[in-house]
Amino acid sequence: MNAVLDQTSSFLMKKVFDLQENKAWVWVLVFIAVLFFAYAWYCTSKGYDFSGYVKKGSNWVKIGCVK
């Protein structure tokens, strides 16, 4: 009986640690989404329209701010 409980507890602990490692990726994606919406707000507050498209210019990458 103790062996089954030990295996079960080690299995559950492994799942918890895997979940904690994956939370870092979730926070990175949340941070990128927040930056996207902050940039959209910045563009619209300066009088531009925000399209959300990424366009590569000659030397710069332009992200959705158009007049």
GUKOLLO-635984 format. One line per 4 residues: number of its first residue (from 0); for each residue x, y, z of C-alpha. Coordinates in pm, whole numbers. Each point is the difference from the previous one (the first is absolute). Example, Ala and Ser with C-alpha at 12.3 -4.5 7.8 and 13.67 -1.06 7.14 Angstrom:
0> 1230 -450 780 | 137 344 -66
REM end
This chain:
0> 0 0 0 | 284 241 78 | 156 -62 -341 | -323 100 -175
4> -27 318 207 | 365 85 -69 | -46 -50 -374 | -319 205 2
8> 156 283 196 | 310 8 -223 | -225 3 -308 | -204 291 135
12> 312 193 103 | 145 -46 -350 | -321 138 -151 | 12 302 234
16> 361 76 -91 | -78 -33 -372 | -288 243 40 | 224 251 177
20> 257 -20 -282 | -267 62 -263 | -131 308 182 | 306 193 -116
24> -110 -41 -363 | -351 110 86 | 132 318 162 | 219 72 -302
28> -304 -28 -228 | -204 223 234 | 282 257 -2 | 11 1 -380
32> -379 45 -16 | 18 292 246 | 274 164 -208 | -212 -45 -314
36> -300 174 157 | 218 273 154 | 150 73 -342 | -348 7 -155
40> -111 251 265 | 312 210 -62 | -63 8 -376 | -363 101 38
44> 82 263 262 | 242 167 -246 | -266 19 -272 | 102 -303 -203
48> -207 -306 -88 | 124 -332 132 | -33 -287 -246 | 203 -270 179
52> 192 -101 -312 | 376 -44 4 | 170 151 -304 | 375 -6 -61
56> 131 328 -134 | 346 71 -132 | 172 -4 339 | -284 -18 252
60> -295 -217 83 | -321 203 3 | -284 -129 213 | -341 129 -96
64> 15 377 56 | -139 167 -312 | -149 340 -66
REM end
